[in-house]
Amino acid sequence: MSAGKTGILLVQLGGPTKREELKGFLYRLFADPEVLGIPFAPLRKAIAWTIATTRAPESAKTYEKIGWSPIRCWTEKSAMLLEAELGPTWPGEPPIVRSAMTCSDPLVEDVLPQLRAAGVTRLFVLPLYPQYSVTTTKGSFARVDESLEKMGWSPARVNAPDAWYSEPRFLDAHAARIEAAAALLPDPDPGATVLLYSAHSLPVSTIEKRKDPYPKQIEATCALIDERLGRRFRSRLGYQSKLGPIAWLGPSTNQILADLAREGAKQVLVCPVAFVSDHVETLYEIRMLFADEARALGIPTYAAVDGLNDHPAFIGALADISRKALLGLGDR
């Protein structure tokens, strides 16, 4: 193991905590070259600003319904809990853990100087995306690379694995959240419930052109959670948060709900399988929008599973990933 102080950086997308942060968040989101897929930076940034300006008023209404995004709070809590989890058993000086966002405060480029000032000589970067995608994981690593280059800082780098959806304690956390939610349903019998996994969709063009493994890894995640649950639930997978008229990965969560209504499903439990922290897509889309749709479709019982957030098994999974990378595999 390398000498010196180790810093762990948890990287997440982010989200606006108030109206004044919204336009900047949207701009950074769409200015990412992996999101719009436009290599010419001036054009991409101009389009991103136009989209951000156009979408901000309607997006503000959505965020106001959930009291603005809690993702920063959850990610900072994850960092605090991970640091506490690693400290007591760490050989030598324990790592310091910080969180940073790619699209909202605290930005990656603002947190990295804090780690350098704290004396960090070895940096472990852990994007909080269990399934790999060029639109998320790759962009997180790229933002760190760009920021380090601008700073002129070259700590010893250790990156997390590209994907960690098969981490045992990550799956345990999902299974525990699902079982806790199912126990509160009118009929707690798993055989009476359809477990609907919902994941963020991606443009089909991104999947095909970039050979993005995201959908296969989402499917694998669902299968592994089903296995953890003893296959006691009938499960389905849908994709949410599509944007614009282009073809997106499907079937949509909305379509699955409509299908389940036609099949006479009595209880539907929705699990956010690609998101580790509650934010607008879980708190608004899953808990409000889809709940209204299910009610309109005549589904008697609709419920949502809590995000992993601060679940001990989830924090344990982050600790396991960190230990394997930093203590087991060493620098790479």
Secondary structure, 3 states (H helix, E strand, C coil): CCCCEEEEEEEECCCCCCHHHHHHHHHHHHHCHHHHCCCCHHHHHHHHHHHHHHHHHHHHHHHHHCCCCCHHHHHHHHHHHHHHHHHHHCCCCCCEEEEEECCCCCEHHHHHHHHHHCCEEEEEEEECCCCCCHHHHHHHHHHHHHHHHHHCCCCEEEECCCCCCCCHHHHHHHHHHHHHHHCCCCCCCHHHEEEEEEEECCEHHHHHHHCCCHHHHHHHHHHHHHHHCCCCCEEEEEEECCCCCCCECCCEHHHHHHHHHHHCCCEEEEEECCCCCCCHHHHHHHHHHHHHHHHHHCCCEEEECCCCCCCHHHHHHHHHHHHHHHHHHCCC
